[in-house]
Amino acid sequence: MTTKEEIMSMKKDIGSINSKMNSIDSKLDMLTEKLLNPDTGVTARVNRNTAMRKVLVKAMWVIYSITLGALIKLFTS
């Protein structure tokens, strides 16, 4: 191979590497968007699940308290 052919081959390889890096960059942007989107991302979903679980725990304690109060009233009457 001559020097000119080697340089042309290197330029072709560099162009290929640049296009692959651009592809990787766009995929990384898409992944970051899906993970960190404040409306629909994974973080937002985890926060909604945590909030819902806290509400359900409070509701269950209310139901337990009402049931226990009804049983006590039933047996003491």
Sequence and secondary structure as in RCSB ss.txt:
>XXXX:A:sequence
MTTKEEIMSMKKDIGSINSKMNSIDSKLDMLTEKLLNPDTGVTARVNRNTAMRKVLVKAMWVIYSITLGALIKLF
TS
>XXXX:A:secstr
  HHHHHHHHHHHHHHHHHHHHHHHHHHHHHHHHHH TTTSHHHHHHHHHHHHHHHHHHHHHHHHHHHHHHHHHH
H 
